[in-house]
Amino acid sequence: MGLEATTGRLADAVAWARKYSLFTYPFATACCAMEYMSLMGPRYDVARYGAEFPRFSPRQADMLLVVGTITERQAPVLKRIYDQICEPKWVVSFGVCASSGGFYQNYTTLPGIDHVIPVDVYIPGCPPRPEQVLDALVMLQDKIQRHDGYSQRMIELEKREAQMKKKKKHGSSTETSA
Ligand code: SF4
């Protein structure tokens, strides 16, 4: 019980550090990118939330910000970039085009990035206001602190499964030796 409480507090401290040091990979394809630029500027100053460093390598990022329209041909590239980001990672869908395909009702546009990658927070709007993006960032930070991001949940699930397998294996080996 004591050890569990200590590791729980350590996990909370790590989550606290992570939520205030997000490194963004901006996958920006269309007009929403202008709003992203204003978010980075001095008026909205995303640095106040600890998320001001754009990184154009998935190896150095932990938040994928998908900004703008994604076509069917771009979808495999987006998926590959998502796969290349180390765990734990988070995804924010910026604007209606990324979230649902927006007003594009045609065969070239992906009707939402959640067809290829999991999304933690969706931002509505065409384009969304920078204030909405800041709101989304705060929502994401809450999720990170609660260990409730998609990839955080997957890591936890894998850990539990590995523990169960270990217990099962241990149990069967003691049965055999008895
Ligand atoms: S949501 Fe609107 S502003 Fe953003 S990429 Fe689509 S059309 Fe452009």
Backbone and ligand atoms as CSV (ligand in chain L), in Angstrom:
chain,resi,resn,atom,element,x,y,z
A,1,MET,N,N,0.843,-1.213,0.000
A,1,MET,CA,C,0.000,0.000,0.000
A,1,MET,C,C,0.875,1.260,0.000
A,2,GLY,N,N,1.906,1.258,0.877
A,2,GLY,CA,C,2.827,2.394,0.959
A,2,GLY,C,C,3.524,2.627,-0.356
A,3,LEU,N,N,4.022,1.534,-0.964
A,3,LEU,CA,C,4.735,1.630,-2.249
A,3,LEU,C,C,3.802,2.145,-3.335
A,4,GLU,N,N,2.554,1.625,-3.327
A,4,GLU,CA,C,1.572,2.060,-4.330
A,4,GLU,C,C,1.314,3.562,-4.231
A,5,ALA,N,N,1.179,4.052,-2.972
A,5,ALA,CA,C,0.919,5.481,-2.764
A,5,ALA,C,C,2.097,6.303,-3.264
A,6,THR,N,N,3.318,5.825,-3.024
A,6,THR,CA,C,4.511,6.559,-3.450
A,6,THR,C,C,4.602,6.606,-4.967
A,7,THR,N,N,4.396,5.446,-5.627
A,7,THR,CA,C,4.493,5.428,-7.089
A,7,THR,C,C,3.353,6.236,-7.708
A,8,GLY,N,N,2.185,6.226,-7.043
A,8,GLY,CA,C,1.054,7.036,-7.525
A,8,GLY,C,C,1.404,8.507,-7.508
A,9,ARG,N,N,2.024,8.955,-6.400
A,9,ARG,CA,C,2.407,10.368,-6.299
A,9,ARG,C,C,3.481,10.710,-7.324
A,10,LEU,N,N,4.403,9.790,-7.565
A,10,LEU,CA,C,5.460,10.004,-8.562
A,10,LEU,C,C,4.834,10.138,-9.947
A,11,ALA,N,N,3.862,9.255,-10.259
A,11,ALA,CA,C,3.185,9.318,-11.567
A,11,ALA,C,C,2.463,10.655,-11.733
A,12,ASP,N,N,1.867,11.154,-10.622
A,12,ASP,CA,C,1.190,12.461,-10.685
A,12,ASP,C,C,2.185,13.582,-10.952
A,13,ALA,N,N,3.356,13.497,-10.312
A,13,ALA,CA,C,4.379,14.525,-10.513
A,13,ALA,C,C,4.882,14.503,-11.965
A,14,VAL,N,N,5.050,13.297,-12.511
A,14,VAL,CA,C,5.509,13.172,-13.900
A,14,VAL,C,C,4.440,13.746,-14.841
A,15,ALA,N,N,3.166,13.434,-14.556
A,15,ALA,CA,C,2.067,13.957,-15.392
A,15,ALA,C,C,2.040,15.489,-15.319
A,16,TRP,N,N,2.271,16.031,-14.130
A,16,TRP,CA,C,2.297,17.494,-13.948
A,16,TRP,C,C,3.406,18.110,-14.810
A,17,ALA,N,N,4.579,17.472,-14.797
A,17,ALA,CA,C,5.703,17.978,-15.601
A,17,ALA,C,C,5.379,17.881,-17.088
A,18,ARG,N,N,4.751,16.765,-17.475
A,18,ARG,CA,C,4.444,16.570,-18.900
A,18,ARG,C,C,3.444,17.590,-19.410
A,19,LYS,N,N,2.433,17.889,-18.604
A,19,LYS,CA,C,1.369,18.761,-19.111
A,19,LYS,C,C,1.863,20.200,-19.314
A,20,TYR,N,N,2.924,20.588,-18.609
A,20,TYR,CA,C,3.449,21.942,-18.786
A,20,TYR,C,C,4.704,21.986,-19.654
A,21,SER,N,N,4.980,20.913,-20.365
A,21,SER,CA,C,6.157,20.935,-21.248
A,21,SER,C,C,5.850,20.169,-22.536
A,22,LEU,N,N,4.715,20.528,-23.141
A,22,LEU,CA,C,4.316,19.836,-24.371
A,22,LEU,C,C,5.134,20.336,-25.559
A,23,PHE,N,N,5.634,19.410,-26.343
A,23,PHE,CA,C,6.366,19.745,-27.565
A,23,PHE,C,C,5.466,19.380,-28.746
A,24,THR,N,N,5.098,20.402,-29.509
A,24,THR,CA,C,4.083,20.217,-30.544
A,24,THR,C,C,4.689,19.878,-31.899
A,25,TYR,N,N,4.096,18.872,-32.551
A,25,TYR,CA,C,4.389,18.641,-33.967
A,25,TYR,C,C,3.199,19.206,-34.735
A,26,PRO,N,N,3.341,20.376,-35.391
A,26,PRO,CA,C,2.190,20.925,-36.114
A,26,PRO,C,C,2.091,20.324,-37.514
A,27,PHE,N,N,1.073,19.509,-37.726
A,27,PHE,CA,C,0.824,18.939,-39.060
A,27,PHE,C,C,-0.165,19.875,-39.726
A,28,ALA,N,N,0.357,20.969,-40.274
A,28,ALA,CA,C,-0.495,22.053,-40.774
A,28,ALA,C,C,-0.592,21.993,-42.292
A,29,THR,N,N,-1.824,21.936,-42.805
A,29,THR,CA,C,-1.992,21.735,-44.250
A,29,THR,C,C,-2.787,22.850,-44.929
A,30,ALA,N,N,-3.549,23.624,-44.199
A,30,ALA,CA,C,-4.468,24.547,-44.877
A,30,ALA,C,C,-4.660,25.830,-44.067
A,31,CYS,N,N,-5.774,26.526,-44.348
A,31,CYS,CA,C,-5.976,27.879,-43.814
A,31,CYS,C,C,-5.973,27.978,-42.289
A,32,CYS,N,N,-6.337,26.911,-41.578
A,32,CYS,CA,C,-6.291,26.922,-40.108
A,32,CYS,C,C,-4.882,27.249,-39.602
A,33,ALA,N,N,-3.879,27.020,-40.439
A,33,ALA,CA,C,-2.498,27.270,-40.030
A,33,ALA,C,C,-2.276,28.736,-39.657
A,34,MET,N,N,-3.061,29.652,-40.267
A,34,MET,CA,C,-2.919,31.081,-39.936
A,34,MET,C,C,-3.289,31.319,-38.466
A,35,GLU,N,N,-4.346,30.614,-38.016
A,35,GLU,CA,C,-4.758,30.754,-36.610
A,35,GLU,C,C,-3.699,30.149,-35.688
A,36,TYR,N,N,-3.104,29.074,-36.170
A,36,TYR,CA,C,-2.022,28.459,-35.383
A,36,TYR,C,C,-0.879,29.461,-35.213
A,37,MET,N,N,-0.575,30.203,-36.295
A,37,MET,CA,C,0.516,31.187,-36.219
A,37,MET,C,C,0.192,32.273,-35.195
A,38,SER,N,N,-1.073,32.725,-35.176
A,38,SER,CA,C,-1.416,33.775,-34.215
A,38,SER,C,C,-1.369,33.243,-32.786
A,39,LEU,N,N,-1.638,31.953,-32.637
A,39,LEU,CA,C,-1.548,31.328,-31.310
A,39,LEU,C,C,-0.116,31.393,-30.786
A,40,MET,N,N,0.825,31.271,-31.711
A,40,MET,CA,C,2.232,31.261,-31.325
A,40,MET,C,C,2.776,32.673,-31.087
A,41,GLY,N,N,2.035,33.682,-31.553
A,41,GLY,CA,C,2.516,35.061,-31.466
A,41,GLY,C,C,2.337,35.653,-30.071
A,42,PRO,N,N,2.791,36.914,-29.895
A,42,PRO,CA,C,2.780,37.525,-28.552
A,42,PRO,C,C,1.388,37.817,-28.002
A,43,ARG,N,N,0.368,37.979,-28.878
A,43,ARG,CA,C,-0.967,38.324,-28.374
A,43,ARG,C,C,-1.579,37.177,-27.564
A,44,TYR,N,N,-1.474,35.968,-28.085
A,44,TYR,CA,C,-2.080,34.822,-27.383
A,44,TYR,C,C,-1.056,34.031,-26.578
A,45,ASP,N,N,0.184,34.093,-27.006
A,45,ASP,CA,C,1.330,33.635,-26.221
A,45,ASP,C,C,1.135,32.261,-25.565
A,46,VAL,N,N,1.160,31.242,-26.406
A,46,VAL,CA,C,0.943,29.878,-25.913
A,46,VAL,C,C,2.059,29.434,-24.947
A,47,ALA,N,N,3.133,30.214,-24.909
A,47,ALA,CA,C,4.236,29.898,-23.986
A,47,ALA,C,C,3.759,29.917,-22.531
A,48,ARG,N,N,2.693,30.677,-22.257
A,48,ARG,CA,C,2.154,30.716,-20.882
A,48,ARG,C,C,1.675,29.341,-20.437
A,49,TYR,N,N,1.380,28.474,-21.433
A,49,TYR,CA,C,0.881,27.132,-21.109
A,49,TYR,C,C,1.968,26.067,-21.266
A,50,GLY,N,N,3.173,26.522,-21.540
A,50,GLY,CA,C,4.293,25.584,-21.660
A,50,GLY,C,C,4.269,24.755,-22.923
A,51,ALA,N,N,3.651,25.278,-23.988
A,51,ALA,CA,C,3.543,24.483,-25.216
A,51,ALA,C,C,4.014,25.287,-26.431
A,52,GLU,N,N,5.070,26.065,-26.243
A,52,GLU,CA,C,5.451,26.996,-27.311
A,52,GLU,C,C,6.463,26.455,-28.309
A,53,PHE,N,N,6.994,25.233,-28.059
A,53,PHE,CA,C,8.056,24.761,-28.939
A,53,PHE,C,C,7.522,23.873,-30.056
A,54,PRO,N,N,7.437,24.388,-31.294
A,54,PRO,CA,C,7.072,23.481,-32.383
A,54,PRO,C,C,8.272,22.612,-32.737
A,55,ARG,N,N,8.011,21.362,-32.982
A,55,ARG,CA,C,9.084,20.441,-33.366
A,55,ARG,C,C,8.664,19.758,-34.667
A,56,PHE,N,N,9.547,19.767,-35.654
A,56,PHE,CA,C,9.179,19.189,-36.939
A,56,PHE,C,C,9.794,17.806,-37.126
A,57,SER,N,N,10.084,17.181,-36.017
A,57,SER,CA,C,10.512,15.787,-36.043
A,57,SER,C,C,9.672,15.039,-35.009
A,58,PRO,N,N,9.045,13.925,-35.413
A,58,PRO,CA,C,8.230,13.176,-34.443
A,58,PRO,C,C,9.049,12.664,-33.264
A,59,ARG,N,N,10.366,12.516,-33.459
A,59,ARG,CA,C,11.216,12.025,-32.365
A,59,ARG,C,C,11.277,13.009,-31.207
A,60,GLN,N,N,11.029,14.296,-31.509
A,60,GLN,CA,C,11.184,15.319,-30.472
A,60,GLN,C,C,9.851,15.885,-30.001
A,61,ALA,N,N,8.749,15.291,-30.430
A,61,ALA,CA,C,7.440,15.851,-30.085
A,61,ALA,C,C,6.625,14.860,-29.259
A,62,ASP,N,N,5.667,15.390,-28.492
A,62,ASP,CA,C,4.734,14.483,-27.818
A,62,ASP,C,C,3.275,14.891,-28.028
A,63,MET,N,N,3.057,16.015,-28.733
A,63,MET,CA,C,1.672,16.391,-29.053
A,63,MET,C,C,1.565,16.635,-30.560
A,64,LEU,N,N,0.686,15.896,-31.199
A,64,LEU,CA,C,0.465,16.066,-32.639
A,64,LEU,C,C,-0.745,16.985,-32.801
A,65,LEU,N,N,-0.489,18.157,-33.396
A,65,LEU,CA,C,-1.568,19.119,-33.611
A,65,LEU,C,C,-1.908,19.093,-35.101
A,66,VAL,N,N,-3.063,18.525,-35.421
A,66,VAL,CA,C,-3.431,18.376,-36.833
A,66,VAL,C,C,-4.273,19.588,-37.232
A,67,VAL,N,N,-3.693,20.405,-38.095
A,67,VAL,CA,C,-4.261,21.725,-38.397
A,67,VAL,C,C,-4.679,21.775,-39.866
A,68,GLY,N,N,-5.984,21.723,-40.125
A,68,GLY,CA,C,-6.455,21.900,-41.505
A,68,GLY,C,C,-6.959,20.619,-42.159
A,69,THR,N,N,-7.266,20.747,-43.433
A,69,THR,CA,C,-7.852,19.649,-44.204
A,69,THR,C,C,-6.837,18.531,-44.422
A,70,ILE,N,N,-7.281,17.298,-44.225
A,70,ILE,CA,C,-6.407,16.142,-44.499
A,70,ILE,C,C,-7.034,15.343,-45.635
A,71,THR,N,N,-6.257,15.126,-46.679
A,71,THR,CA,C,-6.774,14.363,-47.821
A,71,THR,C,C,-6.502,12.870,-47.596
A,72,GLU,N,N,-7.188,12.061,-48.372
A,72,GLU,CA,C,-6.999,10.598,-48.282
A,72,GLU,C,C,-5.534,10.239,-48.541
A,73,ARG,N,N,-4.897,10.986,-49.441
A,73,ARG,CA,C,-3.500,10.680,-49.761
A,73,ARG,C,C,-2.553,11.077,-48.629
A,74,GLN,N,N,-2.962,12.056,-47.821
A,74,GLN,CA,C,-2.109,12.469,-46.700
A,74,GLN,C,C,-2.291,11.561,-45.487
A,75,ALA,N,N,-3.421,10.850,-45.454
A,75,ALA,CA,C,-3.756,10.049,-44.269
A,75,ALA,C,C,-2.657,9.058,-43.875
A,76,PRO,N,N,-2.076,8.275,-44.825
A,76,PRO,CA,C,-1.011,7.341,-44.413
A,76,PRO,C,C,0.217,8.051,-43.853
A,77,VAL,N,N,0.492,9.257,-44.362
A,77,VAL,CA,C,1.641,10.030,-43.867
A,77,VAL,C,C,1.376,10.463,-42.418
A,78,LEU,N,N,0.147,10.942,-42.192
A,78,LEU,CA,C,-0.239,11.352,-40.840
A,78,LEU,C,C,-0.128,10.176,-39.871
A,79,LYS,N,N,-0.610,9.025,-40.313
A,79,LYS,CA,C,-0.570,7.824,-39.469
A,79,LYS,C,C,0.894,7.451,-39.153
A,80,ARG,N,N,1.752,7.549,-40.171
A,80,ARG,CA,C,3.161,7.200,-39.951
A,80,ARG,C,C,3.805,8.156,-38.943
A,81,ILE,N,N,3.505,9.449,-39.074
A,81,ILE,CA,C,4.069,10.419,-38.126
A,81,ILE,C,C,3.567,10.128,-36.720
A,82,TYR,N,N,2.276,9.824,-36.598
A,82,TYR,CA,C,1.722,9.467,-35.279
A,82,TYR,C,C,2.468,8.259,-34.707
A,83,ASP,N,N,2.662,7.243,-35.538
A,83,ASP,CA,C,3.342,6.031,-35.063
A,83,ASP,C,C,4.783,6.310,-34.643
A,84,GLN,N,N,5.424,7.303,-35.281
A,84,GLN,CA,C,6.827,7.590,-34.974
A,84,GLN,C,C,7.010,8.400,-33.691
A,85,ILE,N,N,5.938,9.009,-33.185
A,85,ILE,CA,C,6.055,9.767,-31.931
A,85,ILE,C,C,6.089,8.781,-30.759
A,86,CYS,N,N,7.023,9.034,-29.831
A,86,CYS,CA,C,7.156,8.121,-28.679
A,86,CYS,C,C,5.958,8.227,-27.742
A,87,GLU,N,N,5.677,7.151,-27.038
A,87,GLU,CA,C,4.630,7.145,-26.013
A,87,GLU,C,C,5.173,7.805,-24.737
A,88,PRO,N,N,4.354,8.461,-23.956
A,88,PRO,CA,C,2.957,8.803,-24.209
A,88,PRO,C,C,2.870,10.009,-25.143
A,89,LYS,N,N,1.812,10.044,-25.946
A,89,LYS,CA,C,1.638,11.119,-26.916
A,89,LYS,C,C,0.165,11.521,-26.950
A,90,TRP,N,N,-0.074,12.725,-27.472
A,90,TRP,CA,C,-1.437,13.244,-27.486
A,90,TRP,C,C,-1.744,13.868,-28.844
A,91,VAL,N,N,-3.025,13.822,-29.204
A,91,VAL,CA,C,-3.427,14.361,-30.508
A,91,VAL,C,C,-4.550,15.384,-30.322
A,92,VAL,N,N,-4.371,16.533,-30.949
A,92,VAL,CA,C,-5.421,17.554,-30.943
A,92,VAL,C,C,-5.831,17.814,-32.388
A,93,SER,N,N,-7.141,17.774,-32.622
A,93,SER,CA,C,-7.677,18.030,-33.955
A,93,SER,C,C,-8.117,19.490,-34.016
A,94,PHE,N,N,-7.486,20.251,-34.886
A,94,PHE,CA,C,-7.621,21.714,-34.913
A,94,PHE,C,C,-8.553,22.116,-36.062
A,95,GLY,N,N,-9.815,22.435,-35.738
A,95,GLY,CA,C,-10.759,22.899,-36.764
A,95,GLY,C,C,-11.633,21.788,-37.312
A,96,VAL,N,N,-12.735,22.201,-37.969
A,96,VAL,CA,C,-13.710,21.200,-38.434
A,96,VAL,C,C,-13.173,20.305,-39.547
A,97,CYS,N,N,-12.275,20.834,-40.362
A,97,CYS,CA,C,-11.749,20.004,-41.455
A,97,CYS,C,C,-11.014,18.792,-40.893
A,98,ALA,N,N,-10.133,19.039,-39.923
A,98,ALA,CA,C,-9.392,17.922,-39.326
A,98,ALA,C,C,-10.339,17.010,-38.546
A,99,SER,N,N,-11.359,17.606,-37.900
A,99,SER,CA,C,-12.238,16.818,-37.028
A,99,SER,C,C,-13.265,15.992,-37.794
A,100,SER,N,N,-13.767,16.553,-38.917
A,100,SER,CA,C,-14.857,15.844,-39.597
A,100,SER,C,C,-14.814,15.957,-41.120
A,101,GLY,N,N,-13.795,16.570,-41.653
A,101,GLY,CA,C,-13.762,16.810,-43.105
A,101,GLY,C,C,-14.362,18.153,-43.466
A,102,GLY,N,N,-15.023,18.801,-42.491
A,102,GLY,CA,C,-15.604,20.129,-42.717
A,102,GLY,C,C,-16.645,20.127,-43.815
A,103,PHE,N,N,-16.632,21.182,-44.619
A,103,PHE,CA,C,-17.650,21.262,-45.679
A,103,PHE,C,C,-17.273,20.476,-46.921
A,104,TYR,N,N,-16.117,19.815,-46.903
A,104,TYR,CA,C,-15.712,19.024,-48.070
A,104,TYR,C,C,-16.450,17.685,-48.059
A,105,GLN,N,N,-17.367,17.545,-48.985
A,105,GLN,CA,C,-18.094,16.276,-49.097
A,105,GLN,C,C,-17.629,15.616,-50.384
A,106,ASN,N,N,-16.392,15.182,-50.447
A,106,ASN,CA,C,-15.908,14.586,-51.698
A,106,ASN,C,C,-14.984,13.400,-51.403
A,107,TYR,N,N,-14.602,12.718,-52.464
A,107,TYR,CA,C,-13.844,11.481,-52.278
A,107,TYR,C,C,-12.375,11.711,-51.922
A,108,THR,N,N,-11.909,12.959,-52.008
A,108,THR,CA,C,-10.484,13.190,-51.740
A,108,THR,C,C,-10.209,13.519,-50.275
A,109,THR,N,N,-11.245,13.968,-49.546
A,109,THR,CA,C,-11.006,14.478,-48.186
A,109,THR,C,C,-11.331,13.427,-47.132
A,110,LEU,N,N,-10.434,13.307,-46.175
A,110,LEU,CA,C,-10.666,12.373,-45.069
A,110,LEU,C,C,-11.766,12.946,-44.168
A,111,PRO,N,N,-12.822,12.178,-43.895
A,111,PRO,CA,C,-13.910,12.730,-43.071
A,111,PRO,C,C,-13.592,12.675,-41.571
A,112,GLY,N,N,-12.462,13.207,-41.195
A,112,GLY,CA,C,-12.056,13.222,-39.781
A,112,GLY,C,C,-10.802,12.379,-39.575
A,113,ILE,N,N,-9.839,12.949,-38.860
A,113,ILE,CA,C,-8.563,12.231,-38.659
A,113,ILE,C,C,-8.716,11.017,-37.750
A,114,ASP,N,N,-9.856,10.964,-36.999
A,114,ASP,CA,C,-10.030,9.795,-36.121
A,114,ASP,C,C,-10.325,8.518,-36.914
A,115,HIS,N,N,-10.381,8.639,-38.249
A,115,HIS,CA,C,-10.455,7.429,-39.072
A,115,HIS,C,C,-9.099,6.732,-39.131
A,116,VAL,N,N,-8.023,7.487,-38.840
A,116,VAL,CA,C,-6.690,6.863,-38.925
A,116,VAL,C,C,-5.890,6.916,-37.624
A,117,ILE,N,N,-6.132,7.928,-36.783
A,117,ILE,CA,C,-5.391,8.008,-35.504
A,117,ILE,C,C,-6.357,8.386,-34.370
A,118,PRO,N,N,-6.040,8.009,-33.133
A,118,PRO,CA,C,-6.929,8.401,-32.029
A,118,PRO,C,C,-6.769,9.887,-31.694
A,119,VAL,N,N,-7.852,10.532,-31.328
A,119,VAL,CA,C,-7.824,11.975,-31.026
A,119,VAL,C,C,-8.180,12.195,-29.559
A,120,ASP,N,N,-7.427,13.045,-28.876
A,120,ASP,CA,C,-7.725,13.342,-27.467
A,120,ASP,C,C,-8.656,14.535,-27.317
A,121,VAL,N,N,-8.438,15.580,-28.119
A,121,VAL,CA,C,-9.301,16.761,-28.015
A,121,VAL,C,C,-9.637,17.277,-29.420
A,122,TYR,N,N,-10.920,17.579,-29.620
A,122,TYR,CA,C,-11.369,18.162,-30.890
A,122,TYR,C,C,-11.640,19.651,-30.684
A,123,ILE,N,N,-11.223,20.470,-31.642
A,123,ILE,CA,C,-11.533,21.903,-31.572
A,123,ILE,C,C,-12.469,22.237,-32.736
A,124,PRO,N,N,-13.697,22.727,-32.434
A,124,PRO,CA,C,-14.605,23.091,-33.525
A,124,PRO,C,C,-14.217,24.444,-34.124
A,125,GLY,N,N,-14.874,24.815,-35.214
A,125,GLY,CA,C,-14.663,26.146,-35.794
A,125,GLY,C,C,-13.965,26.092,-37.136
A,126,CYS,N,N,-14.280,27.100,-37.942
A,126,CYS,CA,C,-13.703,27.177,-39.300
A,126,CYS,C,C,-13.307,28.618,-39.594
A,127,PRO,N,N,-12.147,29.044,-39.186
A,127,PRO,CA,C,-11.197,28.349,-38.327
A,127,PRO,C,C,-11.558,28.591,-36.866
A,128,PRO,N,N,-10.998,27.807,-35.947
A,128,PRO,CA,C,-11.241,28.095,-34.519
A,128,PRO,C,C,-10.511,29.363,-34.105
A,129,ARG,N,N,-11.069,30.058,-33.130
A,129,ARG,CA,C,-10.379,31.233,-32.575
A,129,ARG,C,C,-9.187,30.743,-31.732
A,130,PRO,N,N,-8.137,31.521,-31.639
A,130,PRO,CA,C,-7.014,31.097,-30.799
A,130,PRO,C,C,-7.418,30.818,-29.341
A,131,GLU,N,N,-8.454,31.562,-28.856
A,131,GLU,CA,C,-8.917,31.314,-27.476
A,131,GLU,C,C,-9.448,29.876,-27.341
A,132,GLN,N,N,-10.115,29.392,-28.411
A,132,GLN,CA,C,-10.631,28.010,-28.370
A,132,GLN,C,C,-9.488,27.006,-28.284
A,133,VAL,N,N,-8.407,27.350,-28.990
A,133,VAL,CA,C,-7.250,26.447,-28.967
A,133,VAL,C,C,-6.642,26.429,-27.563
A,134,LEU,N,N,-6.593,27.590,-26.927
A,134,LEU,CA,C,-6.064,27.641,-25.556
A,134,LEU,C,C,-6.964,26.836,-24.617
A,135,ASP,N,N,-8.288,26.937,-24.818
A,135,ASP,CA,C,-9.237,26.128,-24.030
A,135,ASP,C,C,-8.944,24.646,-24.205
A,136,ALA,N,N,-8.728,24.269,-25.477
A,136,ALA,CA,C,-8.457,22.851,-25.782
A,136,ALA,C,C,-7.175,22.400,-25.103
A,137,LEU,N,N,-6.203,23.289,-25.067
A,137,LEU,CA,C,-4.929,22.959,-24.438
A,137,LEU,C,C,-5.112,22.706,-22.935
A,138,VAL,N,N,-5.944,23.544,-22.323
A,138,VAL,CA,C,-6.212,23.361,-20.889
A,138,VAL,C,C,-6.946,22.032,-20.660
A,139,MET,N,N,-7.901,21.706,-21.566
A,139,MET,CA,C,-8.610,20.420,-21.464
A,139,MET,C,C,-7.637,19.256,-21.576
A,140,LEU,N,N,-6.704,19.390,-22.518
A,140,LEU,CA,C,-5.719,18.323,-22.711
A,140,LEU,C,C,-4.831,18.190,-21.466
A,141,GLN,N,N,-4.440,19.327,-20.904
A,141,GLN,CA,C,-3.599,19.284,-19.701
A,141,GLN,C,C,-4.323,18.580,-18.555
A,142,ASP,N,N,-5.638,18.831,-18.439
A,142,ASP,CA,C,-6.438,18.134,-17.411
A,142,ASP,C,C,-6.407,16.627,-17.642
A,143,LYS,N,N,-6.569,16.250,-18.926
A,143,LYS,CA,C,-6.556,14.821,-19.276
A,143,LYS,C,C,-5.208,14.199,-18.903
A,144,ILE,N,N,-4.134,14.906,-19.237
A,144,ILE,CA,C,-2.795,14.370,-18.958
A,144,ILE,C,C,-2.633,14.162,-17.454
A,145,GLN,N,N,-3.085,15.150,-16.670
A,145,GLN,CA,C,-2.951,15.038,-15.213
A,145,GLN,C,C,-3.782,13.883,-14.656
A,146,ARG,N,N,-4.949,13.626,-15.289
A,146,ARG,CA,C,-5.812,12.520,-14.831
A,146,ARG,C,C,-5.364,11.175,-15.387
A,147,HIS,N,N,-4.274,11.159,-16.158
A,147,HIS,CA,C,-3.758,9.945,-16.831
A,147,HIS,C,C,-4.823,9.394,-17.777
A,148,ASP,N,N,-5.553,10.300,-18.426
A,148,ASP,CA,C,-6.712,9.896,-19.205
A,148,ASP,C,C,-6.530,10.104,-20.716
A,149,GLY,N,N,-5.307,10.442,-21.143
A,149,GLY,CA,C,-5.059,10.545,-22.586
A,149,GLY,C,C,-5.138,9.153,-23.205
A,150,TYR,N,N,-5.435,9.076,-24.496
A,150,TYR,CA,C,-5.582,7.756,-25.134
A,150,TYR,C,C,-4.339,6.904,-24.943
A,151,SER,N,N,-3.163,7.482,-25.248
A,151,SER,CA,C,-1.952,6.651,-25.187
A,151,SER,C,C,-1.592,6.327,-23.733
A,152,GLN,N,N,-1.921,7.236,-22.787
A,152,GLN,CA,C,-1.687,6.922,-21.369
A,152,GLN,C,C,-2.514,5.708,-20.947
A,153,ARG,N,N,-3.778,5.688,-21.412
A,153,ARG,CA,C,-4.659,4.559,-21.059
A,153,ARG,C,C,-4.142,3.261,-21.655
A,154,MET,N,N,-3.633,3.356,-22.908
A,154,MET,CA,C,-3.107,2.149,-23.572
A,154,MET,C,C,-1.884,1.611,-22.829
A,155,ILE,N,N,-1.014,2.526,-22.393
A,155,ILE,CA,C,0.199,2.109,-21.664
A,155,ILE,C,C,-0.220,1.378,-20.385
A,156,GLU,N,N,-1.201,1.967,-19.682
A,156,GLU,CA,C,-1.682,1.375,-18.424
A,156,GLU,C,C,-2.257,-0.020,-18.673
A,157,LEU,N,N,-3.039,-0.129,-19.763
A,157,LEU,CA,C,-3.657,-1.409,-20.123
A,157,LEU,C,C,-2.582,-2.467,-20.409
A,158,GLU,N,N,-1.577,-2.074,-21.180
A,158,GLU,CA,C,-0.487,-3.008,-21.514
A,158,GLU,C,C,0.235,-3.461,-20.254
A,159,LYS,N,N,0.459,-2.492,-19.343
A,159,LYS,CA,C,1.135,-2.836,-18.079
A,159,LYS,C,C,0.335,-3.869,-17.310
A,160,ARG,N,N,-0.997,-3.616,-17.215
A,160,ARG,CA,C,-1.865,-4.534,-16.460
A,160,ARG,C,C,-1.871,-5.919,-17.099
A,161,GLU,N,N,-1.963,-5.947,-18.427
A,161,GLU,CA,C,-1.970,-7.242,-19.128
A,161,GLU,C,C,-0.668,-8.002,-18.872
A,162,ALA,N,N,0.461,-7.262,-18.911
A,162,ALA,CA,C,1.760,-7.898,-18.680
A,162,ALA,C,C,1.831,-8.455,-17.252
A,163,GLN,N,N,1.280,-7.662,-16.288
A,163,GLN,CA,C,1.267,-8.126,-14.895
A,163,GLN,C,C,0.428,-9.392,-14.743
A,164,MET,N,N,-0.750,-9.382,-15.406
A,164,MET,CA,C,-1.641,-10.547,-15.314
A,164,MET,C,C,-0.977,-11.789,-15.900
A,165,LYS,N,N,-0.302,-11.597,-17.048
A,165,LYS,CA,C,0.395,-12.718,-17.685
A,165,LYS,C,C,1.463,-13.268,-16.750
A,166,LYS,N,N,2.190,-12.326,-16.114
A,166,LYS,CA,C,3.273,-12.715,-15.204
A,166,LYS,C,C,2.701,-13.525,-14.037
A,167,LYS,N,N,1.566,-13.010,-13.492
A,167,LYS,CA,C,0.934,-13.698,-12.357
A,167,LYS,C,C,0.494,-15.094,-12.757
A,168,LYS,N,N,-0.130,-15.176,-13.959
A,168,LYS,CA,C,-0.624,-16.460,-14.457
A,168,LYS,C,C,0.523,-17.453,-14.586
A,169,LYS,N,N,1.627,-16.947,-15.185
A,169,LYS,CA,C,2.795,-17.792,-15.417
A,169,LYS,C,C,3.362,-18.271,-14.080
A,170,HIS,N,N,3.447,-17.317,-13.150
A,170,HIS,CA,C,3.982,-17.620,-11.815
A,170,HIS,C,C,3.092,-18.667,-11.121
A,171,GLY,N,N,1.740,-18.429,-11.234
A,171,GLY,CA,C,0.786,-19.360,-10.629
A,171,GLY,C,C,0.911,-20.755,-11.193
A,172,SER,N,N,1.019,-20.869,-12.529
A,172,SER,CA,C,1.098,-22.201,-13.136
A,172,SER,C,C,2.418,-22.886,-12.796
A,173,SER,N,N,3.513,-22.106,-12.646
A,173,SER,CA,C,4.802,-22.736,-12.316
A,173,SER,C,C,4.795,-23.266,-10.880
A,174,THR,N,N,4.091,-22.516,-9.946
A,174,THR,CA,C,4.024,-23.020,-8.565
A,174,THR,C,C,3.143,-24.276,-8.488
A,175,GLU,N,N,2.059,-24.264,-9.333
A,175,GLU,CA,C,1.203,-25.460,-9.357
A,175,GLU,C,C,1.984,-26.685,-9.818
A,176,THR,N,N,2.811,-26.474,-10.875
A,176,THR,CA,C,3.601,-27.614,-11.425
A,176,THR,C,C,4.598,-28.112,-10.389
A,177,SER,N,N,5.274,-27.138,-9.679
A,177,SER,CA,C,6.279,-27.587,-8.716
A,177,SER,C,C,5.625,-28.288,-7.519
A,178,ALA,N,N,4.326,-27.898,-7.193
A,178,ALA,CA,C,3.612,-28.578,-6.113
A,178,ALA,C,C,3.192,-29.958,-6.582
L,1,SF4,S1,S,-11.648,24.406,-40.856
L,1,SF4,FE1,FE,-11.977,26.180,-42.225
L,1,SF4,S2,S,-10.173,27.466,-41.855
L,1,SF4,FE2,FE,-9.657,25.403,-41.125
L,1,SF4,S3,S,-8.693,24.340,-42.827
L,1,SF4,FE3,FE,-10.878,23.884,-42.917
L,1,SF4,S4,S,-11.713,25.425,-44.331
L,1,SF4,FE4,FE,-9.695,26.176,-43.651
